[in-house]
């Protein structure tokens, strides 16, 4: 059973949260990406809360700017240091006596998780990343790979001042295309309509109807996007190695059919993550959490008991 509440943080941000499992149990914290929301984790929350699957306390916040969480108007409020502060504060509230058993994250949630694991590894015992590029390999590919620059070109659309209006047109046609263009229109075996059912679309409309600006401000606040003549973006960035290393046991689960984040992004991960477990899934896309939740659950279950 999923519970929901509004969690006030010490720095005047409130995150709307979803959870399953008893308080006081080891905590799994799940972070969503764009253009999603905390509800995408519901099946995993319920699974890992069951005693036979670990009996964890499973918590999924809506990140700032999403659903009913605080949505500051200033684009600068979506810089990485503020996003990390939110999750560090939530971790301390949900797991005050011990580190998180694991931080699990996808897409933009992964960007926050990579930073938090690097800066405050004491907050968690393990890290699990699902199709979210490590900042070191992502920066490398954005600078040097025409393939990655083309695959990430959508980022420069999402920072446009009229992006909200354009995305909302025709019942969010471009956002549905965002899913469908990455494989959501097919089941794992290539048949049927896949996971983007009318019921799931209704859940997404409920989130998007509250506003798109918060989610878009993540892109506007970050320079990690393809360079253009008028905007050097990633080309102007240098990240010192100490900002890129991860000392924790880390699972990276990667759907190889991700058209926005090609497989080259996992090349060289072991140089940043000494305790890396890399699992690539050939028949999955960026939306593997929706497409193959049982595959994700199996990978996490194995990782948590290693």
matplotlib code that plots the C-alpha trace (Angstrom):
import matplotlib.pyplot as plt

x = [0.0, 1.4, 1.3, 1.7, 2.6, 4.3, 7.8, 9.1, 12.8, 14.9, 15.7, 12.1, 11.6, 8.7, 8.8, 5.7, 6.6, 5.3, 6.3, 5.7, 7.0, 7.4, 9.3, 12.5, 13.4, 16.5, 15.6, 15.7, 15.3, 14.2, 14.7, 12.8, 13.7, 12.1, 9.3, 8.2, 7.2, 7.5, 4.6, 6.8, 8.4, 5.2, 5.7, 9.2, 8.2, 5.6, 7.9, 10.8, 8.6, 7.4, 9.2, 10.2, 12.0, 13.9, 11.1, 12.6, 11.2, 10.9, 10.5, 10.2, 10.0, 8.8, 11.9, 11.6, 9.6, 7.5, 3.9, 3.2, 6.8, 8.1, 8.8, 11.0, 10.6, 14.3, 16.2, 19.3, 17.3, 17.6, 21.4, 23.0, 24.0, 20.3, 19.0, 21.7, 20.7, 17.1, 18.0, 20.6, 18.0, 15.4, 17.8, 18.6, 14.9, 14.0, 17.1, 18.4, 20.2, 21.9, 22.9, 20.4, 20.5, 20.6, 19.9, 18.2, 17.9, 16.9, 17.6, 17.7, 17.3, 20.6, 22.3, 21.4, 22.4, 25.9, 26.6, 25.3, 27.2, 30.4, 30.0, 28.3, 29.0, 28.4, 24.7, 24.3, 25.7, 25.1, 24.2, 22.0, 21.8, 19.4, 20.0, 21.5, 25.0, 27.9, 29.0, 32.5, 31.5, 28.6, 30.9, 33.4, 30.8, 29.1, 32.5, 33.8, 31.0, 28.8, 26.5, 26.0, 25.6, 22.9, 21.2, 21.2, 20.0, 16.6, 18.1, 18.5, 14.8, 13.9, 15.7, 13.7, 11.6, 8.5, 9.2, 6.3, 3.8, 5.1, 5.2, 1.6, 0.2, -2.2, -2.6, 1.2, 1.9, 5.6, 5.9, 4.2, 6.6, 9.4, 8.3, 7.3, 10.5, 12.5, 10.6, 7.5, 5.2, 6.3, 6.3, 9.6, 8.9, 8.1, 4.4, 1.4, 1.2, 3.5, 3.4, 2.1, -1.6, -4.5, -4.3, -0.6, -1.1, -3.8, -1.2, 1.2, -1.4, -2.1, 1.5, 2.0, -1.2, 0.4, 3.1, 6.2, 8.5, 10.1, 11.2, 12.4, 14.4, 16.8, 17.9, 18.1, 20.2, 22.7, 25.5, 25.8, 24.2, 25.5, 27.6, 26.2, 27.9, 26.1, 26.4, 29.6, 27.6, 29.6, 32.6, 33.3, 33.3, 36.2, 35.4, 38.2, 38.5, 37.8, 34.2, 33.7, 34.9, 32.4, 33.7, 30.5, 29.4, 27.5, 25.1, 24.6, 21.6, 21.5, 18.9, 21.0, 18.1, 18.2, 18.3, 19.1, 21.9, 23.8, 25.8, 29.1, 28.3, 29.1, 32.5, 35.2, 32.9, 35.2, 37.9, 35.6, 33.8, 36.2, 33.3, 31.2, 28.5, 27.4, 24.4, 23.4, 19.9, 19.8, 16.0, 15.2, 15.2, 15.5, 12.1, 13.2, 11.5, 8.2, 9.0, 10.6, 9.9, 10.6, 14.0, 14.8, 13.6, 15.7, 18.8, 18.3, 17.4, 20.6, 22.7, 21.2, 22.1, 25.6]
y = [0.0, 3.4, 6.3, 9.9, 13.0, 16.4, 16.4, 19.8, 20.2, 22.5, 24.8, 25.9, 23.3, 20.7, 17.5, 15.5, 11.8, 8.3, 5.4, 1.8, -0.2, 0.4, 3.3, 2.3, -0.4, 0.1, 2.7, 2.5, 6.0, 6.3, 9.4, 9.9, 11.8, 14.0, 14.2, 11.8, 11.8, 9.6, 7.4, 5.6, 3.7, 2.3, -1.3, -1.3, 0.4, -2.2, -5.1, -4.2, -3.3, -6.9, -8.9, -11.7, -9.1, -7.3, -5.5, -2.1, 1.3, 2.5, 6.2, 8.1, 11.9, 14.1, 16.2, 20.0, 21.4, 18.3, 17.4, 19.0, 19.6, 23.1, 24.8, 27.9, 30.4, 31.2, 28.9, 29.1, 27.2, 24.1, 24.0, 20.7, 22.0, 22.7, 19.4, 17.6, 19.5, 18.4, 14.7, 14.9, 16.5, 13.9, 11.1, 12.4, 12.6, 9.2, 7.3, 9.3, 6.4, 4.7, 5.4, 4.6, 0.9, 2.1, 5.2, 4.2, 6.7, 7.2, 10.0, 13.4, 11.6, 9.9, 13.2, 14.2, 10.8, 10.8, 14.2, 13.1, 9.9, 11.7, 14.5, 12.7, 9.0, 8.5, 9.0, 5.6, 2.1, 1.5, 3.4, 2.1, 4.1, 3.3, 5.0, 8.1, 9.1, 9.5, 13.2, 12.2, 10.0, 12.3, 15.4, 13.4, 12.4, 15.8, 17.3, 14.8, 12.7, 13.9, 10.9, 12.1, 15.7, 14.8, 12.5, 15.3, 18.0, 17.9, 19.5, 22.8, 22.6, 22.2, 25.3, 27.5, 30.1, 28.8, 25.2, 24.9, 26.1, 23.9, 20.8, 21.4, 21.7, 19.1, 17.2, 17.1, 15.6, 16.3, 14.7, 11.5, 11.5, 11.8, 8.4, 6.9, 7.9, 5.9, 2.7, 3.1, 2.1, -1.5, -4.3, -5.9, -8.7, -6.1, -6.6, -4.7, -1.1, -1.5, 0.2, 3.7, 2.8, 5.2, 4.7, 5.6, 8.6, 9.8, 9.6, 11.7, 14.3, 14.7, 15.6, 17.8, 19.7, 21.1, 22.7, 21.9, 24.8, 23.1, 20.1, 22.2, 24.4, 21.4, 21.7, 25.5, 25.5, 22.9, 23.6, 19.8, 20.0, 20.0, 23.1, 25.5, 28.5, 30.9, 28.7, 26.8, 24.7, 21.5, 22.7, 25.3, 22.8, 21.0, 18.7, 17.7, 14.0, 14.3, 15.4, 12.3, 9.3, 7.1, 5.0, 3.1, -0.3, 0.9, -0.9, 0.7, -0.9, 0.3, -0.3, -0.4, 0.8, 4.3, 6.7, 9.7, 8.1, 5.7, 2.8, 4.6, 6.4, 3.3, 3.0, 3.8, 3.8, 1.5, 4.3, 6.4, 3.6, 0.9, -1.2, -1.2, -3.7, -3.0, -4.8, -3.9, -4.9, -5.2, -5.3, -2.2, 1.6, 4.7, 3.7, 0.3, 1.0, 1.1, -1.5, -4.2, -3.5, -7.1, -7.0, -3.9, -5.5, -8.6, -6.6, -4.5, -7.6, -9.3, -6.2, -5.5, -9.0, -9.3]
z = [0.0, -1.0, 1.4, 0.4, 2.3, 2.1, 3.7, 4.8, 4.6, 6.9, 4.0, 3.1, 0.4, 0.6, -1.3, -2.0, -1.3, -1.9, 0.3, 1.3, 4.2, 7.9, 9.3, 11.1, 8.5, 6.2, 3.6, -0.2, -1.7, -5.4, -7.6, -10.8, -14.0, -16.7, -17.6, -14.9, -11.2, -8.1, -9.1, -11.7, -8.8, -7.2, -8.3, -6.9, -3.6, -3.0, -4.0, -1.7, 1.2, 1.5, 4.2, 1.8, -0.4, 2.4, 4.2, 3.3, 4.0, 0.3, -0.3, -3.6, -3.5, -6.3, -7.0, -6.6, -9.4, -9.9, -8.9, -5.5, -4.5, -4.1, -7.4, -7.0, -9.8, -10.1, -12.6, -10.4, -7.7, -9.9, -9.9, -8.8, -5.3, -4.4, -5.8, -3.8, -0.7, -1.0, -1.2, 1.6, 3.9, 3.0, 3.6, 7.0, 7.9, 6.5, 7.7, 10.8, 12.5, 9.6, 5.9, 3.2, 2.3, -1.3, -3.4, -6.7, -9.5, -13.1, -15.7, -13.9, -10.6, -11.5, -12.1, -8.5, -7.2, -8.9, -7.2, -3.8, -3.8, -4.7, -2.2, 0.7, 0.4, 4.1, 3.5, 1.6, 1.6, -2.1, -5.3, -8.2, -11.4, -14.2, -17.6, -16.2, -17.5, -15.2, -15.5, -16.5, -19.5, -20.4, -20.5, -22.6, -25.1, -25.3, -26.1, -28.6, -30.0, -32.9, -32.1, -28.5, -29.5, -32.0, -29.5, -26.9, -29.2, -27.6, -24.6, -26.5, -27.4, -23.7, -22.6, -25.0, -23.3, -25.1, -24.3, -21.9, -24.4, -27.2, -25.1, -23.9, -27.4, -28.8, -25.5, -24.8, -28.3, -28.1, -24.6, -25.8, -28.7, -26.2, -24.8, -28.1, -29.9, -27.3, -27.7, -25.5, -28.3, -28.3, -25.8, -25.0, -27.5, -30.2, -30.2, -28.8, -27.6, -24.7, -21.4, -22.4, -21.8, -21.4, -17.6, -17.5, -19.8, -17.4, -14.5, -16.6, -17.5, -13.8, -13.2, -16.3, -15.8, -12.6, -14.8, -16.8, -15.8, -12.8, -14.9, -17.7, -15.3, -14.7, -18.3, -18.1, -15.0, -16.3, -18.8, -19.6, -23.0, -26.6, -27.5, -30.2, -31.9, -29.5, -26.4, -25.6, -23.0, -22.3, -24.2, -21.5, -18.6, -17.0, -14.0, -11.7, -11.1, -7.4, -8.4, -10.5, -8.4, -6.6, -3.7, -3.1, -4.5, -7.6, -9.9, -13.3, -15.2, -18.8, -21.5, -24.7, -26.8, -25.3, -28.2, -26.1, -24.1, -26.4, -25.0, -25.4, -22.1, -20.1, -21.7, -19.1, -16.0, -14.2, -14.1, -11.9, -10.0, -8.6, -7.2, -10.4, -11.3, -14.9, -16.4, -19.9, -21.2, -25.0, -25.3, -23.2, -23.8, -21.6, -20.1, -18.7, -15.4, -17.2, -19.8, -17.7, -14.0, -13.1, -14.8, -12.8, -9.6, -10.2, -10.8, -7.7, -5.6, -6.6, -6.0, -2.5, -1.4, -2.8]

ax = plt.figure().add_subplot(projection="3d")
ax.plot(x, y, z, "-o")
ax.set_aspect("equal")
plt.show()
